[in-house]
């Protein structure tokens, strides 16, 4: 993940007054988690932005970068297939 740690995620904010401090998109009441969950249902970015007015492509991109960066230190045991 070269470069991700150094990348500025200026659209991801955390404020104790908004959604109890969850990482959000630009101080909106739209969490990064919600954006990622919505992408599982609506992976088409233009449709996703229609569903969430105010959401922009760079918000989605930074949400994905934030999620990838936060998986670095976590081991998720998926079990046998």
N, C-alpha and C positions, 0 to 999 in steps of 0.2 A: 504494500500500500504506500508506495513512495509518493510523497507530495500531499497526501491527505492530511497528515498531522500538521503540516505547515499551512494548509489552505485556510483562509479566513471564511468562516461561515457566518457572514454578517446578517443573514436573513433568519437565522435560528436564534431565538431569544428565550430567556427564562426570567420570569418575574413572579415573585410570590403572590402578587395580587391577581395574576391571570392564570387560571386553571391550576392553582396550587403550585405554581413554579414549574410545571411540566414544560419541556422544550416546545416552543410554539413558532409559528410563522409570523415574523415581523410584529410581535406584540398583539397579534389578532387572537381571538379565542378559537384558534384552529391549531391543534397540536400536531407535531411531527408524526406522532403515532397514528393519528387519524388520517393524515395524508397517505402514509404507507398502507394502512388498512384499506383505504379507498382505492388505492392503486391495484389491489388484488381483485377488485370487482370491476374497476374502470381503468385498465392500463393505458388507454388512449389519452395522452396528455391534454389535447384540446377539449375532449369531453369532460375530463376531470376539472379543468378550469371553468367550464360552463356550470358544473355542479357546485363548485365553490367559488363564487364571485370574489375577485380580489386576489385569488391564487395565480401566481405567474410561473412560467417555465423554470426560472432560476430558483424559485421556492421548492419546486419538486426536485430539481437536481440537487440542491443542498440538503434536502431531506434524505435523499438516497446516500449522499456522501456521509452525512451524520450517522445514519444507521450502519453503514459499512464500517465506519471508524469505531463505533461503539461495540461492534462484534469482535474486534481484535482481541480483547482480553477475556472473552467468555467462551467456555466450552459448552456446547449444547449436545447432550447425549440423545441421539435419536432412536437408539435401539436397533435390533435386527430387522431387516426388511423382509 
